Amino acid sequence: MPVELLPLTNLGLSRGRICLLMARARDNGNCGQLGAIVTLVWPQISKLNGVAVFAYLSKLVKQRKDYARLVKIQDQYEDKGHMPQHLADRLNEKIPAFLERSKGMILVSRSGELLGQVKNHASGGFVESIDDRGVRRMMPVNPRLIEMWEEGDVVLRQPS
């Protein structure tokens, strides 16, 4: 049994049920993804009992999503620690100027990975991209992204 699935036994799932979830994931084209699914939804399932956890994970393993990529995005872009309020306020003030300057430009990581095109929206902005499976992905323009831009972790380029 994979190590990342062992915490499921503490929620009341038997090893047999966990193996059944792995088989369902394999049958639905998500082979090896159950660990990524558990990592992604752990805050939601950690409060549930075994029957509810099994039902929730059964539904997720039937969906055709790249859960490993979602975990990578979550690790990369979600706030892992507390951002001081004064820093968040300063970065929030820069969002409108960033959106105005970067409208229609391409956002690229320091390693050269294409993150997407910056788009404006009435409620703010987002970075939109199409992944290799043809699925449209969106990432919000938030203080953490502005911080990454200031630090040079992401750069803006003109579309080609």
Beta strands, then each sheet from edge to edge (+ up, - down):
strand 1: 106-109
strand 2: 114-121
strand 3: 124-130
strand 4: 136-140
strand 5: 154-157
sheet 1: 4+ 3- 2+ 1- 5+
end
